[in-house]
Amino acid sequence: MQNPNDLLTEAIGNLVRYTGLQATIAKPEPRKNAIVDVAGQRFVVQTTSEITKGNKGLVMKEIQARQIETGLPVLLVTSYLPVEIAQEYGEGSINFLDLAGNCRISQNHLVLHIEGKKLTKRARVKQTRAFQEAGLRLIFLFLLDPALVNLPYRELARRANIALGSVAAIMQELIEQRFVAVLQPVKKLKNTDHLLQKWVTAYHDVLRPRLMKKRMRFINSESHNQWHQIDLSRISHTTYWGGESAANLITSYLQPGTLTIYTEQTWQVFKEIGLVPDQHGTVEVLETFWTPETYQGVPPLLVYADLISSSSERNIETANLIQHNELQYLQRTAS
């Protein structure tokens, strides 16, 4: 992972080289609200080493908080911003600059838009086992109920549906990364704010793509707006609304654009409720990866994760509501 100071210095240097504009770092401490001046316009800096589908919503949330805190426009500086995320951020009026030289900056008279530049490939840091598939399944249990860190390893393996040998290795990593504290004779989940962020990011980048069964649409387009009248128990008793639709049921705040369904059934059975395959459809069908023993329905934790990965401000607002109201229990283990 590149040092934030180096990331900022290199990115600003490339901006000057490509545009010929004056740009200076007024306070070169990215973790302490660094200030940059680009052609007379001042920005507070948000540095993030890597942005993916998994953390794009979390980064947007941080940008909004930093802008409110400082009262200045925010310039996001990162190593490389994928084209599709750059498009979403541009539409969301987020100023950004990456090491390749791509940028979208609009503040008063200053308007810069550079795209299409490629970043020289750099060695990727291997993700730890805790944030690969087996680890994500185990951490999911702990975030649902922090007391579960004290279960015997064999029981944890059964509940997470992972190999027994994986549990010890993952637990050791979580201890080394200070997410689990060993306080004899018990263990305690720690730093849950950071753990939740890391889990959400890795969930979207690693686990969620493997759970996707099919993208679908309703034959009758009106059915999309009448989704809440559909009885999913006709499919099975472990088929649930998730994502934006579950958020609507929890908060009554969000009208879903994408309907998410979690199920253990094959996607073919959804023909019974009028769904057909469509790669651009507004219904996504995913595999459940927990059991009713773990949680009956879709946990608010998973609803939060599905929403916070979005670039939609409405989704992020709703995710914040769920975090504040439904995930408050995690705050007790945040430090």
C-alpha positions as CSV (number, residue, x, y, z in Angstrom):
1,M,0.0,0.0,0.0
2,Q,1.4,3.4,-1.0
3,N,2.1,5.9,1.6
4,P,-0.6,8.7,1.5
5,N,2.0,11.5,1.3
6,D,3.7,9.8,-1.6
7,L,0.4,9.1,-3.3
8,L,-0.7,12.8,-3.0
9,T,2.7,14.1,-4.1
10,E,2.9,11.9,-7.2
11,A,-0.7,12.5,-8.2
12,I,-0.3,16.3,-8.0
13,G,2.9,16.1,-9.9
14,N,1.2,14.2,-12.7
15,L,-1.6,16.8,-12.7
16,V,0.8,19.6,-13.2
17,R,2.7,17.7,-15.9
18,Y,-0.5,16.9,-17.9
19,T,-2.3,20.2,-17.6
20,G,0.5,22.8,-17.1
21,L,-1.6,24.4,-14.3
22,Q,-0.1,25.4,-11.0
23,A,-0.9,23.0,-8.2
24,T,0.6,23.0,-4.7
25,I,0.2,21.1,-1.5
26,A,-0.4,23.5,1.3
27,K,-0.5,21.0,4.1
28,P,1.1,17.7,3.1
29,E,-0.5,15.5,5.7
30,P,-3.4,13.5,4.0
31,R,-4.5,11.9,7.3
32,K,-4.8,15.4,8.8
33,N,-6.9,17.1,6.2
34,A,-4.2,18.0,3.7
35,I,-5.0,21.1,1.6
36,V,-4.1,21.5,-2.1
37,D,-4.4,24.5,-4.3
38,V,-5.2,23.9,-8.0
39,A,-5.2,27.0,-10.2
40,G,-6.3,29.1,-7.2
41,Q,-9.0,26.7,-6.0
42,R,-8.5,25.1,-2.6
43,F,-9.5,21.5,-1.8
44,V,-9.3,19.3,1.3
45,V,-7.8,16.0,0.3
46,Q,-9.3,12.5,0.8
47,T,-6.6,9.9,0.0
48,T,-7.6,6.3,-0.6
49,S,-5.1,3.8,-1.9
50,E,-7.5,1.7,-3.9
51,I,-11.2,2.1,-4.9
52,T,-13.3,-0.9,-5.9
53,K,-16.9,-1.8,-6.3
54,G,-16.7,-3.0,-2.7
55,N,-15.6,0.3,-1.0
56,K,-16.9,3.0,-3.5
57,G,-19.9,3.7,-1.3
58,L,-17.8,3.9,1.9
59,V,-15.4,6.3,0.2
60,M,-18.3,8.5,-0.9
61,K,-19.6,8.5,2.7
62,E,-16.2,9.6,4.0
63,I,-16.0,12.4,1.4
64,Q,-19.4,13.7,2.4
65,A,-18.4,13.7,6.1
66,R,-15.1,15.4,5.3
67,Q,-16.8,18.2,3.3
68,I,-19.2,18.8,6.1
69,E,-16.4,18.8,8.7
70,T,-14.1,21.2,6.8
71,G,-16.5,23.3,4.8
72,L,-14.2,22.9,1.8
73,P,-14.7,21.0,-1.5
74,V,-13.0,17.6,-1.3
75,L,-10.5,16.2,-3.9
76,L,-10.3,12.5,-3.8
77,V,-6.8,11.2,-4.6
78,T,-6.3,7.5,-5.4
79,S,-4.0,5.2,-7.3
80,Y,-6.4,4.4,-10.0
81,L,-10.2,4.8,-10.5
82,P,-11.9,2.2,-12.7
83,V,-13.8,3.8,-15.6
84,E,-17.3,2.8,-14.4
85,I,-16.7,4.2,-10.9
86,A,-15.2,7.3,-12.3
87,Q,-18.4,7.8,-14.3
88,E,-20.5,7.3,-11.2
89,Y,-18.4,9.7,-9.1
90,G,-18.5,12.3,-11.9
91,E,-22.3,12.1,-12.0
92,G,-22.2,12.5,-8.2
93,S,-20.1,15.7,-8.6
94,I,-17.1,14.2,-6.8
95,N,-13.8,15.8,-7.6
96,F,-11.1,13.1,-8.2
97,L,-7.5,12.6,-9.4
98,D,-5.6,9.4,-9.8
99,L,-2.0,8.5,-10.4
100,A,-2.6,7.7,-14.1
101,G,-3.5,11.4,-14.6
102,N,-7.3,10.9,-14.9
103,C,-9.4,13.5,-13.2
104,R,-12.7,15.3,-13.0
105,I,-12.4,18.5,-11.1
106,S,-15.1,21.2,-11.2
107,Q,-15.0,24.2,-8.8
108,N,-16.0,27.7,-9.8
109,H,-14.0,28.6,-12.9
110,L,-11.8,25.5,-12.8
111,V,-13.1,22.6,-14.9
112,L,-10.7,19.7,-15.7
113,H,-11.7,16.4,-17.3
114,I,-9.0,13.9,-18.3
115,E,-9.8,10.2,-19.0
116,G,-8.4,7.2,-20.7
117,K,-4.9,7.2,-19.2
118,K,-3.7,3.8,-17.9
119,L,-1.7,3.2,-14.7
120,T,1.5,1.2,-15.0
121,K,0.8,-2.1,-13.2
122,R,2.2,-2.4,-9.7
123,A,2.6,-5.4,-7.6
124,R,-0.7,-6.2,-5.8
125,V,-0.6,-6.9,-2.1
126,K,-2.0,-10.3,-1.4
127,Q,-5.2,-10.2,0.7
128,T,-5.0,-12.1,4.0
129,R,-6.9,-15.3,4.5
130,A,-9.4,-13.6,6.8
131,F,-10.8,-11.6,3.9
132,Q,-11.0,-14.4,1.4
133,E,-14.3,-16.4,1.1
134,A,-13.9,-18.6,4.2
135,G,-12.8,-15.7,6.4
136,L,-15.7,-13.5,5.2
137,R,-18.2,-16.2,6.1
138,L,-16.7,-16.5,9.6
139,I,-16.4,-12.7,10.2
140,F,-20.1,-12.4,9.1
141,L,-21.0,-14.5,12.1
142,F,-19.0,-12.4,14.5
143,L,-20.5,-9.1,13.1
144,L,-24.0,-10.6,13.6
145,D,-23.2,-11.6,17.2
146,P,-19.8,-10.6,18.6
147,A,-20.2,-13.2,21.4
148,L,-19.8,-16.0,18.9
149,V,-16.0,-15.5,18.9
150,N,-16.0,-17.7,22.0
151,L,-17.7,-20.7,20.4
152,P,-15.5,-23.9,19.9
153,Y,-13.8,-23.9,16.5
154,R,-15.7,-27.0,15.4
155,E,-19.0,-25.2,16.0
156,L,-17.8,-22.1,14.2
157,A,-16.8,-24.2,11.2
158,R,-20.2,-25.8,11.2
159,R,-22.1,-22.5,11.4
160,A,-20.0,-20.7,8.8
161,N,-19.9,-23.8,6.6
162,I,-16.1,-23.7,6.2
163,A,-13.4,-26.3,6.9
164,L,-12.4,-26.7,10.5
165,G,-8.7,-26.2,9.6
166,S,-9.5,-22.7,8.2
167,V,-11.0,-21.5,11.5
168,A,-7.7,-21.5,13.5
169,A,-5.8,-19.8,10.7
170,I,-8.4,-17.1,10.3
171,M,-8.8,-16.5,14.1
172,Q,-5.0,-16.1,14.4
173,E,-5.0,-13.5,11.6
174,L,-7.9,-11.6,13.3
175,I,-5.9,-11.7,16.6
176,E,-2.8,-10.4,14.9
177,Q,-4.8,-7.6,13.2
178,R,-6.3,-6.7,16.5
179,F,-9.9,-7.5,15.6
180,V,-10.0,-10.2,18.3
181,A,-8.5,-9.7,21.7
182,V,-7.6,-12.7,23.9
183,L,-8.6,-11.9,27.5
184,Q,-8.3,-15.2,29.3
185,P,-10.5,-17.2,29.6
186,V,-12.5,-15.4,26.9
187,K,-12.0,-13.6,23.5
188,K,-13.5,-10.3,22.6
189,L,-14.3,-8.8,19.2
190,K,-12.6,-5.4,18.8
191,N,-12.4,-2.4,16.4
192,T,-15.7,-3.4,14.8
193,D,-16.0,-0.1,12.9
194,H,-12.8,-0.9,10.9
195,L,-13.7,-4.6,10.7
196,L,-17.1,-3.8,9.3
197,Q,-15.6,-1.6,6.6
198,K,-13.1,-4.2,5.6
199,W,-15.7,-6.9,5.6
200,V,-18.1,-4.9,3.4
201,T,-15.4,-4.1,0.9
202,A,-14.2,-7.7,0.7
203,Y,-17.7,-9.0,0.6
204,H,-18.5,-7.1,-2.6
205,D,-15.1,-7.8,-4.2
206,V,-14.8,-11.5,-3.2
207,L,-17.9,-13.2,-1.9
208,R,-20.9,-11.5,-3.4
209,P,-19.9,-12.2,-7.0
210,R,-19.8,-15.9,-6.2
211,L,-23.3,-15.8,-4.7
212,M,-24.9,-14.3,-7.8
213,K,-27.3,-16.8,-9.5
214,K,-29.0,-14.7,-12.1
215,R,-30.1,-11.3,-13.1
216,M,-33.8,-11.3,-14.0
217,R,-36.8,-9.1,-14.8
218,F,-40.6,-9.3,-14.4
219,I,-42.5,-10.3,-17.6
220,N,-45.2,-7.8,-16.4
221,S,-43.3,-4.6,-15.7
222,E,-45.9,-3.4,-13.3
223,S,-44.9,-6.3,-10.9
224,H,-41.7,-4.4,-10.1
225,N,-43.7,-1.7,-8.4
226,Q,-45.9,-4.2,-6.6
227,W,-43.0,-6.4,-5.3
228,H,-44.1,-6.1,-1.7
229,Q,-47.3,-8.0,-2.6
230,I,-45.3,-11.0,-3.8
231,D,-45.2,-13.8,-1.2
232,L,-41.6,-15.3,-1.5
233,S,-42.6,-18.2,0.8
234,R,-44.2,-19.6,-2.4
235,I,-40.6,-20.3,-3.5
236,S,-39.3,-21.5,-0.1
237,H,-39.3,-20.5,3.6
238,T,-35.7,-19.5,3.2
239,T,-36.2,-17.1,0.3
240,Y,-36.0,-13.5,1.4
241,W,-36.0,-9.9,0.1
242,G,-32.6,-8.3,0.5
243,G,-30.8,-5.1,-0.5
244,E,-33.0,-2.1,-1.3
245,S,-36.2,-4.0,-0.9
246,A,-35.3,-5.2,2.5
247,A,-34.2,-1.6,3.4
248,N,-37.7,-0.5,2.4
249,L,-39.2,-3.0,4.8
250,I,-36.9,-1.9,7.6
251,T,-37.0,1.8,7.2
252,S,-39.9,2.7,4.8
253,Y,-37.4,5.3,3.6
254,L,-36.1,3.9,0.3
255,Q,-38.1,3.0,-2.8
256,P,-36.1,0.1,-4.4
257,G,-34.8,0.5,-7.9
258,T,-33.1,-2.9,-7.8
259,L,-34.9,-5.8,-6.2
260,T,-32.6,-8.3,-4.4
261,I,-33.6,-11.8,-3.5
262,Y,-31.6,-14.3,-1.4
263,T,-32.5,-17.9,-1.7
264,E,-31.2,-21.5,-1.6
265,Q,-33.3,-22.4,-4.6
266,T,-32.2,-22.4,-8.3
267,W,-33.1,-19.3,-10.3
268,Q,-35.4,-21.3,-12.6
269,V,-38.1,-21.6,-9.9
270,F,-38.7,-17.8,-10.0
271,K,-40.6,-18.3,-13.2
272,E,-43.5,-19.1,-10.8
273,I,-43.6,-15.4,-9.8
274,G,-43.2,-14.1,-13.3
275,L,-39.4,-13.6,-13.5
276,V,-37.3,-14.3,-16.6
277,P,-33.5,-14.1,-17.2
278,D,-32.3,-10.7,-18.3
279,Q,-28.7,-9.6,-17.9
280,H,-29.9,-6.0,-17.6
281,G,-32.9,-6.8,-15.4
282,T,-33.8,-5.0,-12.2
283,V,-34.0,-8.2,-10.1
284,E,-30.9,-10.0,-8.8
285,V,-31.1,-13.5,-7.3
286,L,-28.3,-14.5,-4.9
287,E,-27.4,-17.6,-2.9
288,T,-28.1,-17.4,0.8
289,F,-24.8,-18.2,2.7
290,W,-26.3,-18.4,6.2
291,T,-28.9,-20.6,7.8
292,P,-32.1,-19.9,9.8
293,E,-30.2,-21.0,12.9
294,T,-27.9,-18.0,12.3
295,Y,-30.6,-15.5,11.4
296,Q,-34.2,-15.8,10.3
297,G,-34.5,-13.6,7.2
298,V,-31.9,-11.2,5.8
299,P,-29.8,-9.6,8.6
300,P,-29.7,-5.8,8.7
301,L,-25.9,-6.2,8.5
302,L,-26.2,-7.6,5.0
303,V,-28.8,-5.0,4.0
304,Y,-26.3,-2.3,5.1
305,A,-23.5,-4.0,3.1
306,D,-25.7,-4.1,0.0
307,L,-26.6,-0.4,0.3
308,I,-23.3,1.1,1.3
309,S,-21.6,-0.2,-1.8
310,S,-23.8,1.9,-4.0
311,S,-22.9,5.3,-5.4
312,S,-26.5,6.4,-4.8
313,E,-26.8,9.1,-2.1
314,R,-30.2,7.8,-1.1
315,N,-28.9,4.3,-0.6
316,I,-26.0,5.6,1.5
317,E,-28.4,7.7,3.6
318,T,-30.5,4.6,4.2
319,A,-27.4,2.5,5.0
320,N,-26.5,5.1,7.6
321,L,-30.0,4.9,9.2
322,I,-29.6,1.1,9.4
323,Q,-26.2,1.4,10.9
324,H,-27.3,3.9,13.5
325,N,-30.5,2.0,14.4
326,E,-30.0,-1.7,13.6
327,L,-26.3,-2.1,14.1
328,Q,-25.9,-0.1,17.2
329,Y,-24.8,-3.2,19.1
330,L,-21.5,-3.1,17.2
331,Q,-20.6,0.3,18.7
332,R,-20.1,-1.4,22.0
333,T,-17.2,-3.3,20.6
334,A,-15.8,-0.5,18.4
335,S,-12.8,0.3,20.5
